Amino acid sequence: MSFFSTQNLTLGFGASEPLLSDVTFDLDPAQRLLICGATGAGKTTLMMALAGIIPKIIPNQSYSGRVSLEGRALSEMGNDALFSHIGFVAQTVEDQLWDLSVEDIIAFPLENRGVARAEVRDRVRDLMEQLELTELAGRRVLTLSGGERRMVVLAAALAPHPKVLVLDEPTTGLDPAARQRLCHALSQAAETVSSVIIAEQDPTHLASVTERLAILSKGTLSPIRPLRPALEETALWQDAGLLAPRRPARTRAAQSVGAELLGISNLRTKLTRASGKPVLDQLELTLREGEVLGVIGRNGAGKTTLMRSVLGLSPVASGEITLAGTRADGWTTARRARSIAYVPQSMRQILFHMTVAEEVRFALSMGDSHEEEETLLARYGLAGLGETNPFALSARQQGQLGLACADASGAVIAIIDEPLLARDLEGRALLEKFLERMTQAGRAVMLVSHDLELVDDVSTRLVIVGDGHIPFDGTCEDGWNSPAFAALGWPAPYAAQKECAE
């Protein structure tokens, strides 16, 4: 009898073809499985089924097959037993959060099971130290960055000592240091967690803590194989619609930039850290026509505050922000939105119309474009979805809608925060199409991401945010070799490391 197994798991959501078909595999205790697949391959659905959420919490009429833990079907377990034995971290961690303190979120699954108060306090303290969350003590989780929230949810999932840990895209929004903490936590969790199943698009970050790989493509799971040799097989990843993890450096075209579109001078924010120090202090930055500016920095370094300050959503204590040479200090958020399009990691923050077409139509009203809604939607892979409610789209499709709206708006600057569609071949092609249209039209893009491979691939310039200001501003090549990047303690992108080795 296998420790954890699936037999002929098949399910769908009303379409003619099932989303998952005959998924079968077995895991022994202490085995760790990485499941990779392109966006839309069915990874999230599979993770919810492996965690028992489907069909226990989300019924599915097309569900057939069996997912078992120690010979017992998850569908036959009571909720308390199920969620005591299986810890789950969703791709969209906001779905697992309330407006509580960090400590309360971690303690919740223990308190819900009547664990003694002293034991709860000890477990919360241990997890916060293990995941380096002590500096967040007392903070409300909804005030944290996306990466910080993800680490808190992971701590909550580990709190009740589950037998199996199921993680859906756990590195999303995490900087490289936080990814290292995640891997360290998974290594330490081996003492109590018997098996770990992780869904990711990029296997590189988790290669140190997973030894087995399966590829999910078109609803079918490949046989399980060793992970490390597979990292070198370019064709394996391309056939699955994914970027190869060991791909060579891209040839960079000559950069041509124009007039300044955004100028930030001596920026100091009203928002402060616990010490009283401003999150951003004396920050200087420019963005010019034709640029794709990659913005990196540790979780909590101030990248989100920088974006919000530019958008007019975070109060500024002093300094100056100019848009196309005009001071924007007194501009309303709505006025700034005519110059700056924002594509957040979670598009649900900014969607408000009843249909996809209405979202694009509103964006078109912000500028002077005469393109048809259907043309824009087709350009970004959303043909035929104009009458769909935007909240019914997948997270990937919502990201595509964000690009379509940013394009339609005519805004001279687009700020893109951690695009979810950048790791597979189809999504990367859509993102690069957007970047090319922006730069060729004399517009500019600020790309904020922890995906250093993405930043290295598409950025024409790199800035590092740290200690309230920008300690590096220059080319990507110079950036990976700069003291400011060395101070982060992060590994450079694979292509940059390979170039140095050669």
Buried (B, 14 or more C-beta within 10 A) or exposed (E): EBBBBBBEBBBBEEEEEBBBBBBEBBBEEEBBBBBBBBBBBBBBBBBBBBBBBBBBEEEBEBBEBBBBBBEEEBBEBEEEBBBBBBBBBBBBBBEBBEEBBBBBBBBBBBEEEEBEEEEBEEBBBBBBEBBBBEEBEEBBBEEBBBBBBBBBBBBBBBBBBBBBBBBBBBBBBBBBBBBBBBBBBBEBBEEEBBBBBBBBBBBBBBBEBBBBBBBBBBBBBBEBEEBEEBBEBBEBBEEBBBBBBEBEBEEBEEEEBEEBBBBBEEBBBEBEEEEEEBBBBBBEBBBBBBBBBBBBBBBBBBBBBBBBBBBBEBEBEEBEBBBBEEEBEEBEEEEBBBBBBBBBBBBBEBBEBEBBBBBBBBBBEBBEBEEEBBEBBBBBBBEEBBEBEBEEBEBBBBBBBBBBBBBBBBBBBBBBBBBBBBBBBBBBEBBBBBBEBBBEEBBBBBBBBBBBBBBBBBBBBBBBBBBBBBBBBEBBBEBBEBEBBEBBEBEBBBBBEBBEEE
